[in-house]
Amino acid sequence: MAVMTVVSAIGLMVDDRILTGAAIWFKPFKFALSFAVYGLALAWMLTLVTRGRRTGWWAGTVVALCGLIEVAIITGQVIRGKRSHFNHATPFDEALFTAMGATVIVLWAGTLVIAILLLRARIADRASAWAIRSGVLLALVGAAFGFLMTRPTPEQRAAGNLDTADVIGAHSVGVPDGGPSMALTGWSTTGGDLRIPHFVGMHALQLLPLLLLALAALAPRFPRLRDPRVRLRLMVVASAAYAGVVALVAWQALRGQPLIHPDGATLGAAALIVVASTVAAFGALRPTPPAPRTGSGPGSHSGSGRARKDLVS
């Protein structure tokens, strides 16, 4: 994937062909870069698996091979000057898209196996365990939004020619693919775009563990962050807020609304997430009270000794 990122970047510079409103090499570039980051995160998480390591090795290998097949098909279609996704123009194009759909299902299943192994793993630091497990579960939710894109759109159903249509399915909601889009991401600026919850959800796999690493890096300067219970509470808040953002952008996309043109309902829901997360974060930062000491009266030396021993342990 790292090699394909470089190859696709070169393609962007030397090949000026446009397909569905975007530079033709933009799709393999995005997919290769995303799979590289996704694979690195999963590879690191597999080092934390304590039971079922061999199963985890096979699941990781399946994920890597499925990603390789998908990017190979996308790149092959770019070379042919054809769209890879939703292409039913010829039996060959349809077979390639069907193969991509199968690899996505297997890749999702492989990630689910890794998630189950991580849920069963003994991870000593509870904040780390929460960040890793919530990250991989949200990534599964984000990946599942890809399945919604393969369904015929209402416009395609209304046309009544699904048996002979060249294109079935779409990234955009309420507008055709290939219209005005945001720079870098390519997300629609005139309608909803299911790639947004897909992207945001999948990259919880990296962002939540990175947040935990940031908290650990800040701990020397902020003493409260040295408390593992505070870090755990903050990660619970962060994962809940992240899940809220995934739900929000999915709701926005499914209503055919562009990310950069939210309506009042979307802004209100976003404000609610921000306020609730801020209040919860301040609550999570409260100092943890020390464990109560027992046996303070005369004749209770043995109780005090036990209490001191418990605090030390």
C-alpha positions as CSV (number, residue, x, y, z in Angstrom):
1,M,0.0,0.0,0.0
2,A,2.9,2.4,0.7
3,V,4.3,1.6,-2.8
4,M,0.8,2.1,-4.4
5,T,0.5,5.5,-2.6
6,V,3.6,6.7,-4.3
7,V,2.6,5.2,-7.7
8,S,-0.8,6.8,-7.5
9,A,0.7,10.2,-6.4
10,I,2.9,10.0,-9.6
11,G,-0.2,9.2,-11.6
12,L,-1.9,12.3,-10.2
13,M,0.9,14.4,-11.5
14,V,1.4,12.9,-15.0
15,D,-2.1,11.7,-15.9
16,D,-4.7,14.4,-16.4
17,R,-7.7,12.2,-17.1
18,I,-10.9,12.9,-15.2
19,L,-13.4,10.3,-14.1
20,T,-16.7,11.0,-12.4
21,G,-15.6,14.6,-11.7
22,A,-12.2,13.7,-10.1
23,A,-8.6,13.0,-11.2
24,I,-8.6,9.4,-12.3
25,W,-5.7,8.4,-9.9
26,F,-7.3,10.0,-6.9
27,K,-9.3,6.9,-5.9
28,P,-6.3,4.5,-5.8
29,F,-4.3,7.1,-4.0
30,K,-6.9,7.5,-1.3
31,F,-7.5,3.7,-0.9
32,A,-3.8,2.9,-0.8
33,L,-3.1,5.5,1.8
34,S,-6.1,4.5,3.9
35,F,-5.2,0.8,3.8
36,A,-1.6,1.6,4.8
37,V,-2.7,3.4,7.9
38,Y,-5.5,0.8,8.7
39,G,-3.0,-2.1,8.3
40,L,-0.4,-0.5,10.5
41,A,-3.0,0.1,13.3
42,L,-4.3,-3.5,13.1
43,A,-0.8,-4.9,13.0
44,W,0.0,-3.0,16.2
45,M,-3.2,-4.1,17.9
46,L,-2.5,-7.8,17.0
47,T,0.6,-7.6,19.2
48,L,-1.7,-7.1,22.2
49,V,-3.7,-10.3,21.6
50,T,-3.0,-12.7,24.4
51,R,-5.3,-15.6,23.3
52,G,-5.8,-16.9,19.8
53,R,-2.6,-15.4,18.4
54,R,-2.6,-17.8,15.4
55,T,-6.2,-16.9,14.6
56,G,-5.2,-13.3,14.8
57,W,-2.3,-13.9,12.4
58,W,-4.7,-15.5,9.9
59,A,-7.3,-12.7,10.3
60,G,-4.6,-10.1,9.8
61,T,-3.3,-11.9,6.7
62,V,-6.9,-12.1,5.2
63,V,-7.4,-8.4,5.8
64,A,-4.1,-7.5,4.1
65,L,-4.9,-9.8,1.1
66,C,-8.4,-8.4,0.7
67,G,-7.0,-4.9,0.7
68,L,-4.4,-5.9,-1.9
69,I,-7.1,-7.4,-4.2
70,E,-9.3,-4.3,-3.9
71,V,-6.6,-1.8,-4.7
72,A,-5.4,-4.0,-7.6
73,I,-8.8,-4.0,-9.1
74,I,-9.2,-0.2,-8.6
75,T,-5.8,0.4,-10.2
76,G,-6.5,-2.0,-13.1
77,Q,-9.8,-0.1,-13.9
78,V,-7.9,3.2,-13.7
79,I,-5.4,1.9,-16.3
80,R,-8.4,0.9,-18.5
81,G,-10.0,4.3,-17.9
82,K,-13.1,2.8,-16.3
83,R,-14.8,3.4,-13.0
84,S,-14.3,0.6,-10.4
85,H,-17.2,1.1,-8.1
86,F,-20.8,0.5,-9.0
87,N,-19.8,-0.4,-12.6
88,H,-22.2,-2.8,-14.4
89,A,-21.6,-1.6,-17.9
90,T,-20.2,-4.9,-19.1
91,P,-20.1,-8.5,-17.7
92,F,-16.3,-8.0,-17.0
93,D,-16.8,-4.7,-15.2
94,E,-19.7,-6.2,-13.2
95,A,-17.5,-9.2,-12.3
96,L,-14.8,-7.0,-11.0
97,F,-17.2,-4.9,-8.9
98,T,-18.7,-8.1,-7.5
99,A,-15.2,-9.4,-6.6
100,M,-14.6,-6.1,-4.8
101,G,-17.8,-6.5,-2.9
102,A,-16.8,-10.0,-1.8
103,T,-13.3,-8.8,-0.6
104,V,-15.0,-6.0,1.4
105,I,-17.2,-8.6,3.2
106,V,-14.3,-10.9,4.0
107,L,-12.2,-7.9,5.1
108,W,-15.0,-6.8,7.4
109,A,-15.2,-10.3,8.8
110,G,-11.5,-10.5,9.4
111,T,-11.6,-7.2,11.3
112,L,-14.5,-8.6,13.4
113,V,-12.4,-11.6,14.3
114,I,-9.5,-9.3,15.4
115,A,-12.1,-7.2,17.4
116,I,-13.3,-10.3,19.2
117,L,-9.7,-11.3,20.0
118,L,-9.0,-7.8,21.4
119,L,-12.2,-8.0,23.6
120,R,-10.9,-11.2,25.1
121,A,-7.3,-10.0,25.5
122,R,-5.8,-9.2,28.9
123,I,-4.7,-5.6,28.5
124,A,-3.3,-4.3,31.9
125,D,-4.1,-0.6,31.4
126,R,-7.8,-0.2,31.4
127,A,-7.7,3.1,29.4
128,S,-5.6,1.4,26.7
129,A,-8.0,-1.5,26.6
130,W,-11.0,0.9,26.2
131,A,-9.3,3.0,23.5
132,I,-8.3,-0.1,21.4
133,R,-11.6,-1.9,21.8
134,S,-13.9,1.0,21.1
135,G,-11.6,2.1,18.2
136,V,-11.9,-1.3,16.5
137,L,-15.7,-1.5,17.1
138,L,-16.3,1.9,15.7
139,A,-14.1,1.0,12.7
140,L,-16.4,-1.9,12.0
141,V,-19.4,0.4,12.2
142,G,-17.7,2.8,9.8
143,A,-16.8,0.1,7.4
144,A,-20.4,-1.2,7.4
145,F,-21.5,2.1,5.8
146,G,-19.8,1.0,2.6
147,F,-22.6,-1.6,2.2
148,L,-25.2,1.2,2.0
149,M,-23.4,2.6,-1.1
150,T,-24.0,-0.5,-3.2
151,R,-27.8,-0.2,-3.0
152,P,-29.6,1.4,-6.0
153,T,-30.4,5.0,-5.3
154,P,-34.1,6.2,-5.5
155,E,-33.3,7.9,-8.8
156,Q,-31.9,4.6,-10.2
157,R,-35.0,2.7,-9.0
158,A,-37.3,5.3,-10.5
159,A,-35.6,4.9,-13.9
160,G,-36.8,1.3,-13.9
161,N,-33.8,-0.2,-15.8
162,L,-31.8,-1.8,-13.1
163,D,-31.3,-4.9,-15.2
164,T,-29.5,-2.9,-17.9
165,A,-28.1,0.1,-16.0
166,D,-24.4,0.8,-16.4
167,V,-24.2,2.2,-12.8
168,I,-26.0,0.8,-9.7
169,G,-25.2,2.4,-6.4
170,A,-23.6,5.7,-5.4
171,H,-21.5,7.5,-2.9
172,S,-23.7,10.6,-2.9
173,V,-27.3,10.9,-1.5
174,G,-29.8,13.1,-3.3
175,V,-27.4,14.1,-6.1
176,P,-25.5,12.2,-8.8
177,D,-21.8,11.2,-8.2
178,G,-19.3,13.4,-9.9
179,G,-20.8,16.8,-9.0
180,P,-19.1,19.7,-7.1
181,S,-16.9,18.3,-4.3
182,M,-14.6,19.3,-1.5
183,A,-10.9,19.6,-2.1
184,L,-8.7,16.7,-1.0
185,T,-11.6,14.5,0.2
186,G,-13.8,14.6,-2.9
187,W,-16.9,14.6,-0.7
188,S,-20.0,16.2,-2.3
189,T,-20.8,19.8,-1.6
190,T,-24.3,19.7,-3.0
191,G,-25.7,16.5,-1.4
192,G,-25.1,13.9,1.3
193,D,-22.1,11.6,1.0
194,L,-21.9,8.2,2.6
195,R,-18.1,8.3,2.4
196,I,-18.1,10.7,5.3
197,P,-19.4,8.3,8.1
198,H,-17.4,5.5,6.4
199,F,-14.2,7.5,6.7
200,V,-14.8,8.9,10.2
201,G,-15.9,5.6,11.6
202,M,-13.0,3.6,10.1
203,H,-10.3,5.9,11.4
204,A,-11.5,5.6,15.0
205,L,-9.1,2.7,14.8
206,Q,-6.2,5.1,14.8
207,L,-7.5,8.3,16.4
208,L,-8.7,6.9,19.8
209,P,-5.4,5.2,20.6
210,L,-3.5,8.3,19.4
211,L,-5.6,10.4,21.8
212,L,-4.6,8.0,24.6
213,L,-0.9,8.4,23.6
214,A,-1.4,12.2,23.7
215,L,-2.8,12.0,27.2
216,A,0.2,9.9,28.3
217,A,2.6,12.5,26.8
218,L,0.8,15.3,28.6
219,A,0.8,13.5,32.0
220,P,4.2,14.9,33.1
221,R,2.9,18.5,32.8
222,F,-0.6,17.7,34.1
223,P,-0.5,15.6,37.3
224,R,-4.2,14.5,37.1
225,L,-3.5,12.7,33.9
226,R,-1.0,10.4,35.7
227,D,-4.0,8.8,37.4
228,P,-5.0,5.8,35.3
229,R,-8.6,6.2,36.5
230,V,-8.8,9.7,35.1
231,R,-7.3,8.5,31.8
232,L,-9.9,5.8,31.6
233,R,-12.8,8.2,32.3
234,L,-11.5,10.5,29.6
235,M,-11.3,7.7,27.1
236,V,-14.9,6.7,27.9
237,V,-16.0,10.3,27.2
238,A,-13.9,10.5,24.0
239,S,-15.2,7.2,22.6
240,A,-18.8,8.2,23.4
241,A,-18.3,11.6,21.7
242,Y,-16.7,9.9,18.7
243,A,-19.6,7.6,18.4
244,G,-21.9,10.6,18.5
245,V,-20.0,12.3,15.7
246,V,-20.2,9.1,13.5
247,A,-24.0,9.0,14.1
248,L,-24.3,12.7,13.4
249,V,-22.5,12.6,10.0
250,A,-24.3,9.4,9.0
251,W,-27.7,11.1,9.8
252,Q,-26.6,14.2,7.9
253,A,-25.5,12.2,4.8
254,L,-28.6,10.0,4.7
255,R,-30.8,13.1,4.7
256,G,-28.9,14.3,1.5
257,Q,-27.2,17.2,3.3
258,P,-23.7,18.3,2.5
259,L,-21.2,18.2,5.3
260,I,-20.3,21.9,4.9
261,H,-23.9,23.1,4.7
262,P,-25.6,21.8,7.9
263,D,-29.1,22.8,8.7
264,G,-30.4,23.9,12.1
265,A,-31.1,20.3,13.3
266,T,-27.6,19.2,12.4
267,L,-26.1,22.2,14.2
268,G,-28.2,21.7,17.2
269,A,-27.2,18.0,17.4
270,A,-23.5,19.0,17.0
271,A,-23.8,21.6,19.8
272,L,-25.4,19.0,22.1
273,I,-22.5,16.6,21.4
274,V,-19.9,19.4,22.1
275,V,-21.6,20.5,25.3
276,A,-22.2,17.0,26.7
277,S,-18.6,16.0,25.9
278,T,-17.2,19.1,27.5
279,V,-19.2,18.7,30.7
280,A,-18.3,15.0,30.8
281,A,-14.6,15.7,30.2
282,F,-14.5,18.2,33.1
283,G,-16.2,15.6,35.3
284,A,-13.7,13.0,34.2
285,L,-10.8,15.3,35.3
286,R,-12.0,15.5,38.9
287,P,-9.4,14.1,41.3
288,T,-10.0,10.6,42.5
289,P,-10.6,10.5,46.2
290,P,-8.1,8.3,48.2
291,A,-9.2,4.9,49.4
292,P,-10.7,5.1,52.9
293,R,-8.5,4.1,55.8
294,T,-10.0,1.8,58.4
295,G,-9.2,1.0,62.0
296,S,-8.5,4.5,63.4
297,G,-9.3,3.7,67.0
298,P,-7.4,2.0,69.8
299,G,-6.9,-1.6,69.4
300,S,-7.2,-1.5,65.7
301,H,-3.5,-1.7,64.7
302,S,-4.1,-4.8,62.7
303,G,-6.9,-3.1,60.7
304,S,-4.6,-0.1,60.0
305,G,-1.9,-2.5,58.8
306,R,-4.3,-4.2,56.4
307,A,-5.4,-0.8,55.1
308,R,-1.9,0.4,54.5
309,K,-1.1,-2.9,52.8
310,D,-4.2,-2.5,50.5
311,L,-3.2,1.0,49.5
312,V,0.4,-0.1,48.7
313,S,-0.9,-3.0,46.6
